[in-house]
Amino acid sequence: MKRTGIFLALAFLCLRPNISAQKSAAHEGSISAAKILEGNLAATGGLDAHKALSTLKATGDFGFSLRHPLGDYMFSYRAPATDVLEVQMISHGSSWTGRRDDHLIRRSTVEGAEMINGAGMEIVEECLRSLLEWDIRDYSKIELIGRAQVENRWALAVRFSPKKGDAQVRYYDMENYLLLRMDQVQRFRQAKDLPEMAYAVTSYFRDYRQYGALKLPEHIAVSRSVGDLIFELGSVNANVEIPDSVFKD
């Protein structure tokens, strides 16, 4: 499939749940994307709490069943735009996925888990990073595109188009503005000489609770054909010392 065809298919897949509701949302005309983002910040601790966050370290287990986890992870964040997700898979290796300003961090040991059942660790890293995001100047366009039901809750769908990379759609609860779902584009190439594959990956944010000054989901579930790949937020520590070596290439 040509790249243009892939893009159109992915765009259709991301927008399909909202097409029938888009006219209804536009007809109401009562809320904008900016108001939704303001509501989300207020619901998760407030703008001041987000701005006061200089660093954050989160750890927990992950797997298709948390009774028998595949391994554990550590997510490290340094404001304003540096983070890395370290994933350690039992009986395998480790991988590091993140960004330092505009520079991508991608490295792994032998057999390190850079992708699990078709979901790249950059999908999870983006989910975690988005929860701490309050400065949206890196996006060329943010727009409300409609409404959809997400796990029996009505949600407002907002498309984020970055200055670089693929757009994503985030779904915010219509009542409390908590982030419920995110649709992203997964790009993958099995070998350098093979064509690139691209497909949509959906993640769900569940079981919000208070972690210090911020309200965060206890579980991030990446939907896969064999079941949800769940990342559990176990320990969260804010404004702690994180050495520069954590964010190395």
C-alpha positions, -999 to +999 in steps of 0.1 A: +000+000+000+013+034-008+021+058+020-008+081+010-032+052+012-019+042+046-024+078+059-059+080+046-068+046+060-054+056+094-072+090+093-105+072+086-099+047+114-092+074+139-121+096+129-147+069+122-162+068+158-168+106+157-182+112+122-219+108+132-215+129+163-194+157+148-224+176+136-240+173+170-209+186+188-205+215+163-242+224+167-239+227+205-210+252+200-206+253+238-171+242+242-137+246+224-106+224+224-089+251+246-117+248+272-114+210+272-077+212+279-082+237+307-108+214+322-084+185+320-056+204+338-081+215+365-093+179+369-058+165+373-044+189+399-045+223+383-022+243+361+000+254+390+006+218+401+016+208+366+039+238+363+055+231+396+065+196+385+102+197+377+108+159+376+088+127+380+097+091+384+070+064+380+075+026+384+053-004+381+046-037+365+032-045+330+017-074+312-014-089+298-022-101+333-008-083+363-010-114+384+017-127+361+036-096+348+059-097+318+082-074+336+085-039+351+092-004+339+105+030+351+093+063+335+115+093+342+105+129+333+123+162+335+105+194+326+099+208+302+105+182+274+127+153+285+116+118+293+125+082+290+106+049+295+128+020+305+112-014+301+127-046+316+111-078+304+116-109+324+141-134+309+147-108+281+165-075+279+158-039+285+148-010+262+148+028+265+124+050+246+120+087+250+130+122+240+154+149+250+139+181+236+137+174+199+161+144+200+146+109+201+160+083+226+159+047+212+182+020+225+180-016+238+200-045+249+199-078+231+163-091+231+152-058+247+114-052+244+111-024+219+077-038+207+053-061+224+026-078+203+027-050+177+027-021+201+059-001+202+071+013+236+069+048+220+031+043+222+033+039+260+059+066+264+036+091+246+007+080+269+027+087+300+042+119+287+008+133+277-004+131+313+022+157+323+018+180+294+005+215+299+025+235+273+010+228+239+031+252+218+047+222+200+015+214+182+006+232+149-031+226+154-054+213+182-091+209+172-123+194+186-135+169+160-166+153+176-179+130+203-177+092+209-185+067+236-154+054+254-161+024+277-197+036+284-187+072+289-194+100+265-161+117+255-150+147+234-125+138+207-096+163+202-071+159+174-035+170+182-014+177+151+023+181+161+048+202+140+066+169+134+052+134+133+018+119+131-014+133+145-032+116+175-067+118+188-074+121+226-108+115+241-118+135+272-147+126+295-175+151+288-183+154+325-150+155+343-125+161+314-102+132+324-084+116+295-100+083+287-085+072+254-058+080+229-055+068+193-019+069+178-002+058+147+023+029+150+049+028+123+071-003+119+096-017+095+108-053+098+140-046+079+156-015+062+148-028+027+112-037+035+083-013+032+070+006+063+039-007+080+015+017+097-016+011+117-037+026+145-031+017+182-057+026+209-048+030+245-072+035+275-066+054+307-084+038+337-088+040+375-078+076+382-065+083+417-044+109+435-006+107+433+006+136+454-005+168+438-016+151+405-045+129+396-033+101+373-047+068+359-035+038+378-037+017+346-029+024+310-042-003+288-029-007+252-055-026+232-041-056+213-058-086+196-048-110+224-060-086+252-050-054+268-013-048+275-016-031+309+010-007+325+002-002+362+013+029+379+027+016+412+050+042+427+051+079+417+076+103+430+076+140+421+104+165+421+131+140+429+167+140+417+172+122+383+208+119+370+216+130+335+227+095+327+191+083+328+184+103+296+215+092+276+212+079+240 
